[in-house]
Amino acid sequence: MSSKPEHETQKPILFAPETYQYTKGHLNVEDVDLDPLLQFNRWFKQAQETLPKGSDLIPESTNFSTARLPSGRVSSRIVLLKELDKYGFVVYSNWGTSKKAADFESNKYASLTFFWPYIQRQVRVEGLMEPVTRETSIRYFNTRPRGSKIGAWASAQSSVIQSRDDLDQINTEYTNKFKPLKDEEIPCPEHWGGIRIVPLEIEFWQGGNSRLHDRITYKRESTDDKLWDITRLAP
């Protein structure tokens, strides 16, 4: 870093919380699949199968980051991975009013970060966002509980509201509107659906002792490329 610090050294509010060493193993290039999506699926299944009993952790939770241009301002939020296909990672949200929707309009690049502390593994994904088909969105929407379907209609995500009571009132209005319909008859809103993050880079991180982590990364120049360059990175 070459820029001069803006502030003098501070008395910290929080400083160096105690942590632990990573000791669960190593990761080598010869251990991974040639296809990073298959490698991710392998690790994801292991994260599911080794989830500690009674844990509140959700293996499919991921930090989804987007950025708006021209400012370059980044925003992040935790979402749930709902689908993995041969093209990439699919998450669902409101694409009419949300902050991520506005970011998408100016900048299609995004990233995902998965962290499974109990197996000391992390996966980072960098790629391009693309909308899934309406058919794909409806397919997933139909698996949601009734309340979540109605919530997709009731919430103008990221818009300013005056109170929780206002939100509850809108939700009640939609609940009453859809009362005559069976669960499977509640339609998917036009503004709601899936975004696929098609990867350009996927990094697999295995925690190492003394912070000497193992990092194996897959890179390609274009989402049309079929072959990946697989390399090891310094921790």
Contacts in CASP RR format, 6 or more apart in sequence:
PFRMAT RR
TARGET T0000
AUTHOR 0000-0000-0000
METHOD contacts of the structure
MODEL  1
MSSKPEHETQKPILFAPETYQYTKGHLNVEDVDLDPLLQFNRWFKQAQET
LPKGSDLIPESTNFSTARLPSGRVSSRIVLLKELDKYGFVVYSNWGTSKK
AADFESNKYASLTFFWPYIQRQVRVEGLMEPVTRETSIRYFNTRPRGSKI
GAWASAQSSVIQSRDDLDQINTEYTNKFKPLKDEEIPCPEHWGGIRIVPL
EIEFWQGGNSRLHDRITYKRESTDDKLWDITRLAP
21 208 0 8 1.000
21 209 0 8 1.000
21 210 0 8 1.000
22 120 0 8 1.000
22 206 0 8 1.000
22 207 0 8 1.000
22 208 0 8 1.000
22 209 0 8 1.000
22 211 0 8 1.000
22 213 0 8 1.000
23 120 0 8 1.000
23 208 0 8 1.000
23 209 0 8 1.000
24 119 0 8 1.000
24 120 0 8 1.000
24 121 0 8 1.000
24 206 0 8 1.000
24 207 0 8 1.000
25 120 0 8 1.000
25 206 0 8 1.000
25 207 0 8 1.000
25 208 0 8 1.000
25 214 0 8 1.000
26 206 0 8 1.000
26 208 0 8 1.000
26 214 0 8 1.000
27 204 0 8 1.000
27 205 0 8 1.000
27 206 0 8 1.000
27 214 0 8 1.000
27 215 0 8 1.000
27 216 0 8 1.000
28 214 0 8 1.000
28 216 0 8 1.000
28 232 0 8 1.000
29 216 0 8 1.000
29 230 0 8 1.000
29 231 0 8 1.000
29 232 0 8 1.000
32 39 0 8 1.000
32 204 0 8 1.000
32 216 0 8 1.000
32 230 0 8 1.000
33 39 0 8 1.000
33 42 0 8 1.000
34 228 0 8 1.000
34 230 0 8 1.000
35 228 0 8 1.000
36 199 0 8 1.000
36 202 0 8 1.000
36 204 0 8 1.000
36 218 0 8 1.000
36 228 0 8 1.000
37 84 0 8 1.000
37 86 0 8 1.000
37 88 0 8 1.000
37 199 0 8 1.000
37 202 0 8 1.000
39 202 0 8 1.000
39 204 0 8 1.000
39 218 0 8 1.000
40 84 0 8 1.000
40 123 0 8 1.000
40 202 0 8 1.000
40 204 0 8 1.000
41 84 0 8 1.000
43 116 0 8 1.000
43 121 0 8 1.000
43 123 0 8 1.000
43 204 0 8 1.000
44 59 0 8 1.000
44 60 0 8 1.000
44 84 0 8 1.000
44 114 0 8 1.000
46 119 0 8 1.000
47 59 0 8 1.000
47 114 0 8 1.000
47 116 0 8 1.000
47 119 0 8 1.000
47 121 0 8 1.000
48 59 0 8 1.000
50 118 0 8 1.000
50 119 0 8 1.000
51 57 0 8 1.000
51 59 0 8 1.000
51 118 0 8 1.000
52 118 0 8 1.000
55 118 0 8 1.000
57 116 0 8 1.000
57 117 0 8 1.000
57 118 0 8 1.000
58 80 0 8 1.000
59 114 0 8 1.000
59 116 0 8 1.000
60 80 0 8 1.000
60 81 0 8 1.000
60 82 0 8 1.000
61 78 0 8 1.000
61 79 0 8 1.000
61 80 0 8 1.000
61 81 0 8 1.000
61 114 0 8 1.000
62 78 0 8 1.000
62 79 0 8 1.000
62 80 0 8 1.000
62 81 0 8 1.000
62 89 0 8 1.000
62 91 0 8 1.000
62 112 0 8 1.000
62 113 0 8 1.000
62 114 0 8 1.000
63 76 0 8 1.000
63 77 0 8 1.000
63 78 0 8 1.000
63 112 0 8 1.000
63 113 0 8 1.000
63 115 0 8 1.000
64 76 0 8 1.000
64 77 0 8 1.000
64 78 0 8 1.000
64 79 0 8 1.000
64 91 0 8 1.000
64 100 0 8 1.000
64 110 0 8 1.000
64 111 0 8 1.000
64 112 0 8 1.000
65 74 0 8 1.000
65 75 0 8 1.000
65 76 0 8 1.000
65 110 0 8 1.000
65 111 0 8 1.000
65 112 0 8 1.000
65 113 0 8 1.000
66 74 0 8 1.000
66 75 0 8 1.000
66 76 0 8 1.000
66 99 0 8 1.000
66 100 0 8 1.000
66 103 0 8 1.000
66 104 0 8 1.000
66 107 0 8 1.000
66 109 0 8 1.000
66 110 0 8 1.000
66 129 0 8 1.000
67 73 0 8 1.000
67 74 0 8 1.000
67 75 0 8 1.000
67 103 0 8 1.000
67 107 0 8 1.000
67 109 0 8 1.000
68 75 0 8 1.000
68 102 0 8 1.000
68 103 0 8 1.000
68 106 0 8 1.000
68 107 0 8 1.000
69 106 0 8 1.000
69 107 0 8 1.000
70 106 0 8 1.000
72 107 0 8 1.000
75 99 0 8 1.000
75 100 0 8 1.000
75 103 0 8 1.000
77 100 0 8 1.000
79 91 0 8 1.000
79 92 0 8 1.000
79 93 0 8 1.000
80 91 0 8 1.000
81 89 0 8 1.000
81 90 0 8 1.000
81 91 0 8 1.000
81 112 0 8 1.000
81 114 0 8 1.000
82 90 0 8 1.000
82 91 0 8 1.000
82 92 0 8 1.000
82 140 0 8 1.000
83 89 0 8 1.000
83 90 0 8 1.000
83 136 0 8 1.000
83 140 0 8 1.000
84 90 0 8 1.000
85 196 0 8 1.000
87 196 0 8 1.000
87 198 0 8 1.000
88 196 0 8 1.000
88 197 0 8 1.000
88 198 0 8 1.000
88 199 0 8 1.000
89 112 0 8 1.000
89 125 0 8 1.000
89 196 0 8 1.000
89 197 0 8 1.000
89 199 0 8 1.000
90 132 0 8 1.000
90 136 0 8 1.000
90 140 0 8 1.000
90 194 0 8 1.000
90 195 0 8 1.000
90 196 0 8 1.000
90 197 0 8 1.000
91 112 0 8 1.000
91 194 0 8 1.000
91 195 0 8 1.000
91 197 0 8 1.000
92 137 0 8 1.000
92 140 0 8 1.000
92 141 0 8 1.000
92 192 0 8 1.000
92 193 0 8 1.000
92 194 0 8 1.000
92 195 0 8 1.000
93 100 0 8 1.000
93 101 0 8 1.000
93 157 0 8 1.000
93 192 0 8 1.000
93 193 0 8 1.000
93 194 0 8 1.000
93 195 0 8 1.000
94 101 0 8 1.000
94 152 0 8 1.000
94 155 0 8 1.000
94 156 0 8 1.000
94 157 0 8 1.000
94 158 0 8 1.000
94 189 0 8 1.000
94 191 0 8 1.000
94 192 0 8 1.000
95 101 0 8 1.000
95 104 0 8 1.000
95 131 0 8 1.000
95 191 0 8 1.000
95 192 0 8 1.000
95 193 0 8 1.000
95 194 0 8 1.000
95 195 0 8 1.000
96 157 0 8 1.000
96 191 0 8 1.000
97 156 0 8 1.000
97 157 0 8 1.000
97 158 0 8 1.000
97 159 0 8 1.000
97 191 0 8 1.000
98 157 0 8 1.000
98 158 0 8 1.000
99 158 0 8 1.000
103 110 0 8 1.000
104 129 0 8 1.000
104 195 0 8 1.000
108 128 0 8 1.000
108 129 0 8 1.000
108 130 0 8 1.000
109 126 0 8 1.000
109 127 0 8 1.000
109 128 0 8 1.000
109 129 0 8 1.000
110 126 0 8 1.000
110 127 0 8 1.000
110 128 0 8 1.000
110 129 0 8 1.000
110 197 0 8 1.000
111 124 0 8 1.000
111 125 0 8 1.000
111 126 0 8 1.000
111 127 0 8 1.000
111 197 0 8 1.000
112 123 0 8 1.000
112 124 0 8 1.000
112 125 0 8 1.000
112 197 0 8 1.000
113 122 0 8 1.000
113 123 0 8 1.000
113 124 0 8 1.000
113 125 0 8 1.000
114 122 0 8 1.000
114 123 0 8 1.000
114 124 0 8 1.000
114 125 0 8 1.000
115 121 0 8 1.000
115 122 0 8 1.000
116 122 0 8 1.000
120 206 0 8 1.000
120 207 0 8 1.000
120 208 0 8 1.000
121 204 0 8 1.000
121 205 0 8 1.000
121 206 0 8 1.000
121 207 0 8 1.000
122 204 0 8 1.000
122 205 0 8 1.000
122 207 0 8 1.000
123 202 0 8 1.000
123 203 0 8 1.000
123 204 0 8 1.000
123 205 0 8 1.000
124 201 0 8 1.000
124 202 0 8 1.000
124 203 0 8 1.000
124 205 0 8 1.000
125 197 0 8 1.000
125 199 0 8 1.000
125 201 0 8 1.000
125 202 0 8 1.000
126 199 0 8 1.000
126 200 0 8 1.000
126 201 0 8 1.000
126 202 0 8 1.000
127 197 0 8 1.000
127 198 0 8 1.000
127 199 0 8 1.000
127 200 0 8 1.000
127 201 0 8 1.000
127 223 0 8 1.000
128 197 0 8 1.000
128 198 0 8 1.000
128 200 0 8 1.000
128 223 0 8 1.000
129 195 0 8 1.000
129 196 0 8 1.000
129 197 0 8 1.000
129 198 0 8 1.000
130 195 0 8 1.000
130 196 0 8 1.000
130 198 0 8 1.000
131 193 0 8 1.000
131 194 0 8 1.000
131 195 0 8 1.000
131 196 0 8 1.000
132 193 0 8 1.000
132 194 0 8 1.000
132 195 0 8 1.000
132 196 0 8 1.000
136 194 0 8 1.000
137 188 0 8 1.000
137 192 0 8 1.000
137 193 0 8 1.000
137 194 0 8 1.000
138 188 0 8 1.000
140 193 0 8 1.000
140 194 0 8 1.000
141 149 0 8 1.000
141 152 0 8 1.000
141 188 0 8 1.000
141 192 0 8 1.000
141 193 0 8 1.000
142 184 0 8 1.000
142 188 0 8 1.000
144 152 0 8 1.000
146 183 0 8 1.000
146 186 0 8 1.000
147 175 0 8 1.000
149 178 0 8 1.000
149 183 0 8 1.000
149 186 0 8 1.000
149 188 0 8 1.000
150 171 0 8 1.000
150 174 0 8 1.000
150 175 0 8 1.000
150 178 0 8 1.000
150 186 0 8 1.000
151 171 0 8 1.000
151 174 0 8 1.000
152 188 0 8 1.000
152 189 0 8 1.000
152 192 0 8 1.000
153 174 0 8 1.000
153 178 0 8 1.000
153 189 0 8 1.000
154 167 0 8 1.000
154 170 0 8 1.000
154 171 0 8 1.000
154 173 0 8 1.000
154 174 0 8 1.000
155 167 0 8 1.000
155 170 0 8 1.000
161 167 0 8 1.000
178 186 0 8 1.000
198 223 0 8 1.000
199 218 0 8 1.000
199 223 0 8 1.000
200 219 0 8 1.000
200 220 0 8 1.000
200 221 0 8 1.000
200 222 0 8 1.000
200 223 0 8 1.000
201 217 0 8 1.000
201 218 0 8 1.000
201 219 0 8 1.000
201 220 0 8 1.000
202 217 0 8 1.000
202 218 0 8 1.000
203 215 0 8 1.000
203 216 0 8 1.000
203 217 0 8 1.000
203 218 0 8 1.000
203 233 0 8 1.000
204 215 0 8 1.000
204 216 0 8 1.000
204 217 0 8 1.000
205 213 0 8 1.000
205 214 0 8 1.000
205 215 0 8 1.000
206 213 0 8 1.000
206 214 0 8 1.000
206 215 0 8 1.000
207 213 0 8 1.000
207 214 0 8 1.000
208 214 0 8 1.000
208 235 0 8 1.000
211 235 0 8 1.000
212 235 0 8 1.000
213 235 0 8 1.000
214 232 0 8 1.000
214 235 0 8 1.000
215 232 0 8 1.000
215 233 0 8 1.000
215 234 0 8 1.000
215 235 0 8 1.000
216 230 0 8 1.000
216 231 0 8 1.000
216 232 0 8 1.000
216 233 0 8 1.000
217 230 0 8 1.000
217 231 0 8 1.000
217 232 0 8 1.000
217 233 0 8 1.000
218 228 0 8 1.000
218 229 0 8 1.000
218 230 0 8 1.000
219 228 0 8 1.000
219 229 0 8 1.000
219 231 0 8 1.000
220 227 0 8 1.000
220 228 0 8 1.000
220 229 0 8 1.000
END
